[in-house]
């Protein structure tokens, strides 16, 4: 899956640097009126990851030129409002690895989650550090979505009773994470969705065994 590929192919550092640029492009005042961001030329694997990250941040991405000069241009469009997701891909990869490692060593998922309750993010444009705390109890993880044929519209329809009370972000075709504004709303959604056949919630035990991908953890907004 995407998270494993980023780690296995040594792309984590590149992913973090790219996400930092995209966060500044979306949020930093210096980029407020800039509609396009041109990245330097890079190998095919890195361009592939840039396209994945761009989709995650609701940015349009296009590749230009040929061979070693091929690069990616990122665009802010009216059709897709750019946004910084509650959890970056870099954070998701690190959490996924931490969960997997801890599970193999017998550590509890609760101990792993507690170490990720605060996420610090540095802006390259301003040099400031943004610290955001998100309780794990406000996060619901959905998985096996591609196998069940669950689309974005279907998942949002299932979450319709909690409209405007959560933010939904897809990790890849199989996994999505919903971050709720309130713990009570998150628990209500869990109770309601657990009986549905078209939505598969990750149980806590699965996270403890290392089978869930970024199922529960703190996420930066």
Backbone bond lengths (Angstrom), bond angles and torsions (degrees), N, CA, C in turn:
res aa  C-N    CA-C-N  psi(-1)  N-CA   C-N-CA  omega(-1)  CA-C   N-CA-C  phi
1 X - - - 1.451 - - 1.525 109.71 -
2 X 1.326 116.49 173.93 1.459 121.60 -173.89 1.523 112.85 -57.02
3 X 1.315 118.22 -46.87 1.464 121.25 -175.85 1.524 111.19 -62.93
4 X 1.323 116.63 -41.91 1.465 120.02 178.64 1.521 111.06 -66.57
5 X 1.333 117.37 -40.24 1.460 120.57 -178.48 1.520 111.15 -64.10
6 X 1.329 117.70 -40.44 1.462 120.83 178.70 1.526 110.04 -59.49
7 X 1.321 116.30 -42.95 1.468 119.90 -178.61 1.519 111.57 -74.42
8 X 1.327 117.17 -47.76 1.467 121.48 -174.35 1.523 112.50 -64.24
9 X 1.327 117.88 -31.05 1.460 120.94 -178.33 1.521 112.60 -95.53
10 X 1.335 116.64 12.86 1.461 120.80 175.08 1.518 114.21 67.51
11 X 1.330 116.79 32.77 1.464 121.10 -175.72 1.523 113.27 -101.72
12 X 1.321 118.14 5.73 1.464 120.00 -173.75 1.529 111.67 -63.87
13 X 1.344 117.06 -45.59 1.459 119.69 179.33 1.520 111.75 -62.72
14 X 1.336 116.61 -42.35 1.456 120.79 177.80 1.523 110.50 -63.85
15 X 1.323 116.53 -39.63 1.456 121.70 178.72 1.530 110.46 -61.20
16 X 1.318 117.17 -44.68 1.457 121.03 -178.98 1.525 111.49 -65.11
17 X 1.333 116.97 -42.94 1.470 119.82 179.34 1.526 111.37 -65.41
18 X 1.330 115.86 -39.64 1.460 119.54 179.92 1.517 111.09 -67.56
19 X 1.315 117.04 -42.74 1.459 119.75 179.11 1.521 111.60 -63.31
20 X 1.325 116.68 -36.82 1.462 120.22 177.86 1.533 110.33 -62.10
21 X 1.327 116.47 -40.39 1.470 120.52 177.66 1.525 110.53 -65.05
22 X 1.336 116.39 -41.68 1.464 119.69 -178.85 1.527 111.99 -68.43
23 X 1.321 116.50 -36.60 1.463 120.22 178.30 1.525 109.85 -63.54
24 X 1.321 116.70 -43.48 1.461 119.96 176.75 1.526 110.78 -64.29
25 X 1.320 117.00 -41.43 1.458 122.40 179.89 1.530 110.92 -59.26
26 X 1.327 116.48 -35.05 1.461 121.08 -178.12 1.526 111.89 -87.41
27 X 1.330 117.84 -39.09 1.465 120.48 -168.90 1.522 115.41 -107.87
28 X 1.329 118.55 -31.41 1.463 120.63 -172.68 1.534 111.23 -68.31
29 X 1.332 117.85 135.66 1.467 120.75 178.77 1.524 113.09 -56.35
30 X 1.322 117.08 -31.81 1.464 120.23 -178.39 1.523 112.12 -62.86
31 X 1.347 117.54 -21.96 1.465 122.11 -178.42 1.527 112.30 -107.77
32 X 1.329 117.25 10.51 1.463 121.14 -172.86 1.528 112.81 -56.79
33 X 1.319 117.26 -37.59 1.468 120.96 -176.79 1.525 112.32 -104.57
34 X 1.322 117.08 8.76 1.469 120.74 -179.77 1.518 108.98 -93.88
35 X 1.336 116.75 122.44 1.455 121.79 -176.45 1.527 113.19 -94.00
36 X 1.331 117.71 -19.32 1.463 120.55 -176.58 1.521 110.63 -130.71
37 X 1.330 115.35 144.95 1.457 122.02 176.26 1.521 107.92 -127.46
38 X 1.330 116.85 121.88 1.455 121.95 -178.84 1.523 109.28 -101.02
39 X 1.310 116.12 120.47 1.453 121.28 177.99 1.523 109.45 -93.25
40 X 1.332 117.95 154.12 1.470 120.20 -179.92 1.526 111.69 -67.54
41 X 1.313 116.74 163.10 1.460 120.79 177.16 1.523 109.66 -60.36
42 X 1.333 115.62 148.41 1.466 119.89 -175.26 1.518 109.61 -158.36
43 X 1.342 117.68 163.01 1.472 121.65 179.19 1.528 112.01 -64.38
44 X 1.324 114.61 166.10 1.466 121.65 -176.57 1.522 112.01 -57.39
45 X 1.329 118.60 -45.24 1.469 121.17 -176.30 1.519 111.31 -61.93
46 X 1.323 117.17 -40.41 1.459 120.37 178.49 1.527 111.34 -68.56
47 X 1.339 116.63 -38.58 1.468 118.72 177.33 1.527 110.06 -63.43
48 X 1.342 116.02 -40.65 1.459 120.11 177.26 1.524 110.42 -56.66
49 X 1.324 116.96 -44.18 1.460 120.37 -178.59 1.526 110.57 -67.88
50 X 1.321 117.63 -38.66 1.466 120.40 178.14 1.529 110.45 -58.44
51 X 1.330 116.59 -41.80 1.469 120.08 178.58 1.530 110.72 -63.70
52 X 1.342 117.45 -38.81 1.469 120.73 177.56 1.524 110.60 -64.46
53 X 1.329 116.25 -44.58 1.464 120.81 -179.41 1.525 110.24 -64.79
54 X 1.331 116.63 -42.29 1.467 121.02 -179.35 1.526 110.69 -59.16
55 X 1.324 116.47 -42.93 1.464 120.19 178.74 1.523 110.79 -62.98
56 X 1.319 116.01 -38.50 1.465 121.66 -179.95 1.521 111.54 -65.41
57 X 1.342 116.73 -30.50 1.470 122.27 -178.82 1.534 111.80 -98.59
58 X 1.328 116.98 8.98 1.465 122.79 179.50 1.527 111.69 59.74
59 X 1.317 116.86 40.92 1.454 123.01 174.59 1.525 109.28 -110.39
60 X 1.307 117.25 147.08 1.458 120.75 174.72 1.523 108.92 -84.69
61 X 1.328 117.55 136.44 1.463 121.41 -178.40 1.518 110.18 -125.26
62 X 1.328 116.28 140.87 1.460 122.25 -179.56 1.528 109.14 -140.77
63 X 1.313 116.90 138.49 1.462 121.92 176.93 1.525 109.73 -98.15
64 X 1.333 115.61 142.18 1.460 121.21 -179.44 1.527 110.64 -133.85
65 X 1.322 114.79 160.98 1.467 124.64 176.50 1.538 110.22 71.35
66 X 1.326 116.74 -173.28 1.461 121.83 -174.83 1.526 111.50 -132.61
67 X 1.315 114.33 160.51 1.465 121.16 173.63 1.515 113.40 55.94
68 X 1.330 115.55 -135.57 1.463 121.15 -176.80 1.523 112.62 -68.63
69 X 1.336 117.48 -15.46 1.467 120.72 -178.80 1.528 113.01 -91.85
70 X 1.308 117.74 -0.68 1.463 121.00 -175.47 1.528 109.99 -67.02
71 X 1.335 116.50 133.00 1.466 122.17 -177.38 1.524 109.60 -138.33
72 X 1.326 115.58 174.52 1.463 121.77 -177.78 1.520 109.79 -119.33
73 X 1.332 115.13 135.20 1.462 121.54 172.69 1.520 108.62 -109.02
74 X 1.329 117.38 133.77 1.458 123.14 179.42 1.525 108.98 -109.68
75 X 1.336 115.63 138.31 1.461 120.50 -175.12 1.522 111.73 -128.13
76 X 1.328 115.09 140.32 1.457 121.20 167.80 1.534 106.93 -89.70
77 X 1.316 116.95 127.87 1.462 120.02 -178.29 1.523 110.52 -125.16
78 X 1.320 115.82 159.87 1.461 120.63 177.86 1.520 111.10 -74.62
79 X 1.329 116.70 -27.50 1.463 120.28 -178.77 1.523 112.08 -67.67
80 X 1.360 116.28 -35.15 1.469 120.48 -178.97 1.520 108.13 -128.34
81 X 1.310 116.38 108.97 1.462 120.07 -178.73 1.529 109.70 -72.66
82 X 1.339 117.74 118.35 1.469 120.48 -179.70 1.525 110.52 -61.69
83 X 1.319 116.07 143.79 1.458 120.03 175.79 1.511 109.61 -153.41
84 X 1.321 115.09 150.37 1.455 121.10 175.27 1.526 107.44 -87.55
85 X 1.324 118.67 121.02 1.466 120.91 -176.06 1.529 111.95 -69.03
86 X 1.323 117.41 157.32 1.465 120.19 178.61 1.523 112.63 -58.19
87 X 1.322 117.37 -31.93 1.459 121.50 178.18 1.524 108.76 -127.29
88 X 1.322 117.32 124.38 1.457 119.71 177.21 1.526 109.22 -74.73
89 X 1.327 116.07 161.33 1.462 119.53 176.53 1.521 110.93 -62.72
90 X 1.336 116.09 -37.72 1.465 119.69 178.92 1.514 110.66 -59.48
91 X 1.332 117.11 -45.56 1.461 121.12 178.53 1.524 111.05 -63.72
92 X 1.329 116.16 -39.40 1.463 120.09 -179.80 1.524 111.48 -65.35
93 X 1.341 116.94 -40.49 1.465 120.81 178.77 1.523 110.02 -63.49
94 X 1.320 116.70 -46.64 1.469 120.17 -178.44 1.524 111.31 -63.99
95 X 1.319 116.18 -40.23 1.457 119.10 178.56 1.523 110.86 -67.04
96 X 1.316 116.21 -42.13 1.461 120.83 178.48 1.527 110.87 -58.37
97 X 1.313 116.54 -44.82 1.465 120.10 178.71 1.526 110.67 -66.19
98 X 1.333 116.56 -39.24 1.462 120.07 -179.40 1.524 110.32 -65.62
99 X 1.328 116.34 -42.50 1.463 119.77 178.53 1.525 111.29 -63.08
100 X 1.334 115.83 -43.76 1.462 119.84 -178.64 1.518 111.39 -65.16
101 X 1.345 116.15 -43.67 1.461 120.62 -179.95 1.515 111.31 -65.59
102 X 1.340 115.50 -44.43 1.459 119.43 -178.81 1.520 111.41 -65.35
103 X 1.348 116.19 -36.95 1.462 119.58 178.93 1.522 110.87 -64.06
104 X 1.338 115.94 -40.03 1.461 119.25 -179.41 1.520 111.50 -70.25
105 X 1.348 116.47 -24.16 1.467 120.71 179.85 1.527 111.84 -95.46
106 X 1.335 115.49 -1.39 1.456 119.11 177.08 1.509 114.30 87.21
107 X 1.323 119.51 10.43 1.457 121.35 178.68 1.519 109.40 -75.73
108 X 1.315 116.55 151.74 1.464 120.23 179.91 1.511 109.95 -80.53
109 X 1.327 115.66 150.39 1.465 120.65 178.09 1.519 110.84 -63.30
110 X 1.351 117.02 -31.84 1.465 119.82 -179.63 1.523 111.05 -62.63
111 X 1.343 116.73 -41.01 1.464 119.52 178.91 1.513 111.27 -65.36
112 X 1.325 117.26 -36.75 1.460 120.97 178.33 1.510 110.37 -66.55
113 X 1.326 116.80 -45.95 1.451 120.55 -177.84 1.516 111.42 -61.18
114 X 1.335 117.18 -39.09 1.454 119.74 -176.34 1.518 111.77 -62.98
115 X 1.344 117.41 -27.86 1.463 119.90 -179.37 1.517 111.50 -78.26
116 X 1.324 117.42 -9.80 1.449 121.24 -179.72 1.526 112.01 -112.74
117 X 1.344 117.39 19.56 1.457 120.23 -177.04 1.516 112.50 -72.04
118 X 1.332 117.75 -18.29 1.450 121.43 178.71 1.516 109.13 -129.02
119 X 1.311 115.75 129.33 1.460 121.47 179.72 1.514 108.99 -117.71
120 X 1.331 117.09 129.45 1.457 121.50 178.96 1.516 108.47 -108.73
121 X 1.335 115.85 133.61 1.455 120.93 -177.61 1.522 108.69 -131.26
122 X 1.319 116.08 129.53 1.456 121.04 -179.50 1.517 110.35 -102.01
123 X 1.328 116.12 131.98 1.459 121.77 177.53 1.517 109.23 -85.63
124 X 1.342 116.99 126.45 1.458 120.90 178.80 1.526 111.03 -69.19
125 X 1.337 116.74 -30.93 1.461 119.96 -176.45 1.521 112.13 -75.46
126 X 1.339 117.17 -39.88 1.462 120.31 -174.47 1.525 113.07 -106.94
127 X 1.329 116.82 -20.52 1.454 119.91 -177.99 1.510 113.01 78.95
128 X 1.324 117.28 3.23 1.462 120.87 -179.17 1.513 110.48 -84.10
129 X 1.325 115.30 156.32 1.461 121.63 179.54 1.518 108.50 -110.56
130 X 1.324 115.88 127.31 1.457 122.46 179.82 1.524 109.25 -107.47
131 X 1.319 116.63 121.52 1.459 121.38 -179.29 1.524 109.48 -113.46
132 X 1.311 116.09 124.92 1.460 121.53 -178.28 1.514 108.82 -131.21
133 X 1.328 116.11 135.45 1.459 120.82 178.13 1.518 109.78 -111.79
134 X 1.314 116.14 129.58 1.468 121.99 177.79 1.521 107.75 -128.78
135 X 1.328 116.31 121.48 1.461 119.40 -179.87 1.524 110.15 -66.63
136 X 1.323 117.14 136.43 1.475 119.94 176.68 1.522 112.56 -56.92
137 X 1.349 116.80 -27.05 1.465 120.20 -178.40 1.523 112.34 -69.88
138 X 1.340 117.72 -8.77 1.468 120.89 178.93 1.528 111.79 -96.82
139 X 1.325 117.82 4.93 1.464 121.24 -174.66 1.521 110.61 -115.81
140 X 1.324 115.42 130.97 1.457 121.41 174.66 1.517 108.20 -119.49
141 X 1.329 116.34 134.51 1.466 121.85 -177.99 1.521 109.70 -111.57
142 X 1.338 116.20 130.59 1.463 122.64 177.79 1.519 108.66 -112.58
143 X 1.321 117.53 137.03 1.451 119.49 -178.20 1.531 111.27 -142.63
144 X 1.375 114.74 172.11 1.465 121.87 -174.14 1.537 111.26 60.54
145 X 1.330 117.70 27.09 1.463 120.62 -175.71 1.521 111.95 -67.60
146 X 1.340 116.63 -36.92 1.464 119.15 -179.80 1.533 110.68 -68.27
147 X 1.328 117.00 -38.96 1.461 120.49 179.62 1.527 111.68 -65.39
148 X 1.334 116.28 -30.80 1.461 121.04 -178.57 1.522 111.58 -91.46
149 X 1.339 117.03 -3.41 1.455 120.55 -179.74 1.514 113.67 71.30
150 X 1.332 116.83 23.57 1.457 121.43 -178.08 1.523 110.14 -82.28
151 X 1.321 117.51 120.79 1.458 122.84 179.76 1.531 110.07 -95.28
152 X 1.324 115.86 173.15 1.465 120.47 177.35 1.517 110.76 -59.38
153 X 1.336 116.60 -44.55 1.466 120.37 -179.20 1.525 111.00 -63.06
154 X 1.331 116.87 -40.05 1.460 120.43 179.71 1.520 111.12 -65.04
155 X 1.349 116.44 -40.68 1.456 119.81 -179.57 1.528 110.51 -68.72
156 X 1.323 116.16 -41.14 1.472 119.04 177.69 1.526 111.12 -65.35
157 X 1.319 117.71 -34.27 1.456 120.48 177.17 1.528 110.37 -65.68
158 X 1.323 115.90 -39.45 1.465 119.47 177.60 1.525 111.25 -64.60
159 X 1.339 115.51 -30.32 1.470 120.78 -179.24 1.522 112.54 -94.27
160 X 1.339 117.43 8.33 1.461 122.11 -175.74 1.535 113.98 -54.43
161 X 1.347 119.93 -37.50 1.473 118.65 179.58 1.529 113.61 -61.89
162 X 1.341 116.26 -15.63 1.472 119.87 -178.77 1.528 111.38 -114.96
163 X 1.335 117.41 26.75 1.464 121.09 178.66 1.521 110.50 -53.06
164 X 1.325 115.05 138.20 1.471 123.51 179.84 1.524 112.43 70.65
165 X 1.336 116.90 4.34 1.468 120.06 -179.96 1.522 112.15 -109.55
166 X 1.348 117.07 5.70 1.459 120.61 -178.11 1.525 109.11 -153.76
167 X 1.336 115.83 167.33 1.455 122.56 171.50 1.524 107.59 -126.52
168 X 1.329 115.33 129.32 1.461 120.93 -176.63 1.515 110.26 -105.31
169 X 1.321 116.28 132.29 1.458 121.60 178.30 1.522 109.82 -136.87
170 X 1.327 115.01 132.11 1.468 120.82 179.20 1.517 109.24 -90.43
171 X 1.342 116.50 131.52 1.458 121.58 175.09 1.523 109.18 -83.87
172 X 1.308 117.25 -45.65 1.462 123.21 172.78 1.526 106.42 -156.79
173 X 1.353 117.46 -166.02 1.459 119.85 -176.54 1.526 113.33 -65.59
174 X 1.334 116.57 -18.91 1.464 120.44 -175.63 1.518 113.41 -99.90
175 X 1.330 116.89 -24.83 1.456 119.85 -168.71 1.534 112.13 -127.70
176 X 1.328 114.99 141.68 1.462 121.35 175.10 1.518 108.66 -140.45
177 X 1.314 116.09 153.24 1.462 121.63 179.54 1.519 108.93 -126.75
178 X 1.326 116.99 129.58 1.458 122.58 175.08 1.525 108.16 -109.18
179 X 1.328 116.35 123.24 1.459 122.09 177.75 1.525 107.63 -105.36
180 X 1.323 116.80 114.68 1.459 122.26 -177.48 1.526 110.85 -89.69
181 X 1.330 115.37 151.84 1.461 120.00 179.21 1.520 111.71 -72.70
182 X 1.333 116.77 -24.31 1.457 121.10 -173.91 1.524 110.11 -136.79
183 X 1.329 116.62 143.11 1.464 121.88 -179.54 1.525 110.58 -62.68
184 X 1.328 116.64 -40.53 1.466 120.23 -178.30 1.523 110.95 -62.95
185 X 1.324 117.53 -40.95 1.467 120.60 177.88 1.527 111.07 -64.30
186 X 1.311 116.52 -39.43 1.461 121.23 179.28 1.526 110.36 -63.98
187 X 1.321 116.95 -42.89 1.457 120.39 179.50 1.525 111.23 -67.59
188 X 1.324 115.91 -37.21 1.463 120.27 177.51 1.525 110.57 -63.27
189 X 1.341 116.26 -42.22 1.459 120.39 178.47 1.521 110.86 -64.11
190 X 1.319 116.74 -41.42 1.470 120.27 179.59 1.524 110.71 -60.38
191 X 1.317 116.93 -45.53 1.469 120.29 -178.86 1.529 110.94 -64.05
192 X 1.325 116.81 -40.91 1.459 120.77 -177.33 1.526 112.18 -72.72
193 X 1.335 116.66 -41.11 1.460 120.53 -174.35 1.529 113.12 -80.81
194 X 1.321 117.39 -19.12 1.469 119.89 -175.47 1.525 112.54 -64.27
195 X 1.335 116.62 -20.50 1.470 120.16 -178.85 1.515 112.80 -94.57
196 X 1.335 118.05 -4.37 1.465 120.93 -178.75 1.526 110.57 -82.29
197 X 1.329 115.70 147.04 1.458 120.96 -179.29 1.529 112.65 -91.39
198 X 1.353 117.25 -15.59 1.458 120.08 -177.03 1.516 112.87 -99.21
199 X 1.326 117.61 0.08 1.460 122.48 178.65 1.514 108.31 -129.80
200 X 1.322 116.84 125.04 1.460 121.46 -175.86 1.527 108.94 -112.30
201 X 1.330 116.18 107.94 1.459 121.52 179.36 1.520 110.06 -86.40
202 X 1.337 115.64 141.03 1.453 119.62 178.00 1.519 109.63 -78.32
203 X 1.334 118.61 120.21 1.459 120.85 177.48 1.513 110.38 -74.33
204 X 1.325 116.47 157.25 1.463 120.17 -179.19 1.518 111.18 -60.76
205 X 1.335 117.41 -34.75 1.459 120.06 -178.44 1.514 111.53 -64.54
206 X 1.339 116.60 -32.82 1.464 119.87 179.18 1.515 110.16 -66.12
207 X 1.327 116.53 -39.21 1.460 119.74 178.31 1.520 109.97 -64.63
208 X 1.340 115.69 -39.36 1.456 119.44 -179.35 1.522 111.77 -65.18
209 X 1.343 116.51 -28.36 1.456 119.55 179.61 1.523 111.39 -89.17
210 X 1.328 116.48 0.48 1.453 119.64 179.20 1.503 113.57 80.65
211 X 1.339 118.51 16.28 1.451 120.81 -177.35 1.522 112.72 -92.86
212 X 1.336 117.69 -12.78 1.452 118.77 -179.86 1.512 109.71 -98.64
213 X 1.327 115.56 152.34 1.461 121.29 -178.76 1.507 108.80 -105.93
214 X 1.327 117.10 110.87 1.461 122.10 179.78 1.523 111.17 49.56
215 X 1.325 116.56 43.99 1.452 120.23 -172.45 1.522 112.25 -67.54
216 X 1.323 116.52 -47.81 1.458 119.20 -177.56 1.511 108.35 -140.23
217 X 1.326 116.50 126.43 1.451 120.18 178.64 1.501 108.69 -177.16
218 X 1.303 116.92 168.99 1.448 119.99 174.93 1.498 109.81 -74.31
219 X 1.318 116.33 145.56 1.452 120.43 -178.49 1.501 109.24 -134.99
220 X 1.312 116.91 141.78 1.461 121.00 179.98 1.513 109.95 -84.69
221 X 1.320 116.19 133.90 1.471 120.18 177.78 1.516 109.22 -97.65
